[in-house]
Amino acid sequence: MSGVCLLLTFAVPKQDADPTKVAPALALVLLIGFVLALLFLLSTYVLVRSMRRYRAAASRRRRAPTPTDDVWAMGKLPDDADTDDRGLEEPEH
């Protein structure tokens, strides 16, 4: 509230001033106040929404660990695989 009063003291001329000069200053004060109120409401909405998402994510149960049996089975060769290493010898220089 004191910020609005401070802005009014600089924006509004003396009391004996012409009302046509005072109206644009008051319109500017109202516009700034509206923008600040809108900014406050928007930031409050974003903060509340993010806190709700964080709380929901924090209270969620952890997933069961993936069984490692399948992972090791993927690396095994089939029983009928050819294990002959004839083609893997290093060439002689």
KAJO-V25079 format. One record per helix or strand of 3 or more residues. SS is the DSSP state (@ for helix, = for strand). FROM is the first residue (numbers start at 1). LEN is the number of residues. If there is no record, write none. Layout:
SS|FROM|LEN + SS|FROM|LEN
This chain:
@|2|10 + @|19|41 + @|69|6 + @|86|3
